[in-house]
Amino acid sequence: MAPLALNLQIDALRSLPNLTELPINEATILARIGIFRAFAAGDTIPIARLRSSQCYVILSGLADTVILDRDGEPISIGKLAEGDFFGNSIFFSSHSLLYAVQAQSQIFALQWSIERLHEKKQHLPVFMRLIEASYMQRRAISALSRVPLFSHVSVEERILLAAQLTRQEFGRNTVIFEQGSAGKALYLIEQGQIAVEQNGMIVATLSDGDFFGEMALLSATPHNATLRCLTPTRCLQLPGAVFAEQVAQHPSLEEAVRRVIDERMHHSERVRGDQTRQHLIKVAVRYGMFRGSHVLVRQPAQCPPDCRICEQACAERFGQTRMHLNAAKLEEWDITQSCRQCRVGAECVEACPENAIQWDDNGALRITDACTGCNDCVEACPYDAVESQTIYLQNQHGPLWQLWQRMQKQSVPRQPKTVASKCDLCAGYDDRACLSQCPTGSLQLISVEELFPF
């Protein structure tokens, strides 16, 4: 790049809002590794589905940011202008916050590869702090926007509210507050799962996008339940005084909150008066059925006597079965012992020292070739869904050696290796062995919502 052009880009970067404190040396690096991009008004810039992750800063122009709500519908979370970043969330999270960016006018931007930024990050401390601050702010706005409770609040008001949120992280089994304690804040679950307990009984569970603590604030009474984290959980906390101001300014917000309170109280009463419902929730929590989006189940009434074809099909494909029948009984369903593909706080992922368990494109946790067979994940899984397996590898002496041995009609020696094995929904195959081979259709992979409609 010519010195004049480089200097112009450095000056342009350092004159942008949000980047005025950027040192010259960092601006120089960013200008050298950046790519100038232009987008026409009306262009949609996909973010979530990009395989090659990119980070952008807007040099000029105006854009709208789009996320998907809990039902998969696109919603706006505000505008971007000069000096604003997008695409930077991939640097801090495995999932993009934004679904897409829509150009409202012609946009000129500087684009960086996330990979290149990773390589240079030790030389970019100020820049990294700035894009992390941008990420944290947008994460709060995204969480607010996904909560149906705030659907009546304008985008601009949500942005102002996001600035008053504080983020708290809780470990597994942590009690956030006890039944009978005073209400001080409204909590929004950004990520994680929480059990609602009344008098020691689990009456409900909450997850991403749900909120709690509203009843004590609106009624000025103590909390009527204990909230306990089932997984590591990240919450956004809105002070009670700020929540009271919002309720006073937005009558529709108070109406929405009171509807939720009525629904929750009615649900709790039904659970406390129905032993079957109590059993269903207890089993669901014990066997982690809320940890993923789908559960592998079968209806034994449709199965031939002593049929194990599904287990056998899995074993034939992978050397040993990755699923087992009869883990738990749930009305007419038999819940299998198999991986739940835990969306948050997967114990196997946390325990793996080699980072060998990764999400694939089909939403399954897959054990990669980095597995060393240490068995830490086997011991960590609370549902006994991970097992050890011995596989055999060809002795690696190179192709010429192996060709020579075949010419000599000698078998290539195979070396045993112990690895972890778990259901990954038959990643890499066009079908799922257990489902394909089931002769009656008894075995099914069904959504959690279908299994637990209440």
Stockholm file with secondary structure:
# STOCKHOLM 1.0

chainA/1-454         MAPLALNLQIDALRSLPNLTELPINEATILARIGIFRAFAAGDTIPIARLRSSQCYVILSGLADTVILDRDGEPISIGKLAEGDFFGNSIFFSSHSLLYAVQAQSQIFALQWSIERLHEKKQHLPVFMRLIEASYMQRRAISALSRVPLFSHVSVEERILLAAQLTRQEFGRNTVIFEQGSAGKALYLIEQGQIAVEQNGMIVATLSDGDFFGEMALLSATPHNATLRCLTPTRCLQLPGAVFAEQVAQHPSLEEAVRRVIDERMHHSERVRGDQTRQHLIKVAVRYGMFRGSHVLVRQPAQCPPDCRICEQACAERFGQTRMHLNAAKLEEWDITQSCRQCRVGAECVEACPENAIQWDDNGALRITDACTGCNDCVEACPYDAVESQTIYLQNQHGPLWQLWQRMQKQSVPRQPKTVASKCDLCAGYDDRACLSQCPTGSLQLISVEELFPF
#=GR chainA/1-454 SS CCHHHHHHHHHHHHTSTTCTTCCHHHHHHHHHHCEEEEECTTCEEECTTCSSCEEEEEEECCEEEEEECTTSCEEEEEEECTTCEESGGGGTCSSCSCSEEEESSCEEEEEEEHHHHHHHGGGCHHHHHHHHHHHHHHHHHHHHHHCGGGTTSCHHHHHHHHTTCEEEEECTTCEEECTTCCCCEEEEEEECCEEEEETTEEEEEECTTCEECHHHHHHTSCCSSEEEESSCEEEEEEEHHHHHHHHHHCHHHHHHHHHHHHHHHHHHHHHHTCHHHHHHHHHHHHTTTTSSSEEEEECGGGSCTTCCHHHHHHHHHHSSCSCEEEEEEETTEEEEESCCCCSSCCHHHHHCTTCCEEECTTSCEEECTTCCCCCHHHHHCTTSCCEEEEEEEECCSCHHHHHHHHHTTCCCCEEEEEEEECCCSSTTSSSCHHHHHCSSSCEEEEEHHHHCCC
#=GC SS_cons         CCHHHHHHHHHHHHTSTTCTTCCHHHHHHHHHHCEEEEECTTCEEECTTCSSCEEEEEEECCEEEEEECTTSCEEEEEEECTTCEESGGGGTCSSCSCSEEEESSCEEEEEEEHHHHHHHGGGCHHHHHHHHHHHHHHHHHHHHHHCGGGTTSCHHHHHHHHTTCEEEEECTTCEEECTTCCCCEEEEEEECCEEEEETTEEEEEECTTCEECHHHHHHTSCCSSEEEESSCEEEEEEEHHHHHHHHHHCHHHHHHHHHHHHHHHHHHHHHHTCHHHHHHHHHHHHTTTTSSSEEEEECGGGSCTTCCHHHHHHHHHHSSCSCEEEEEEETTEEEEESCCCCSSCCHHHHHCTTCCEEECTTSCEEECTTCCCCCHHHHHCTTSCCEEEEEEEECCSCHHHHHHHHHTTCCCCEEEEEEEECCCSSTTSSSCHHHHHCSSSCEEEEEHHHHCCC
//
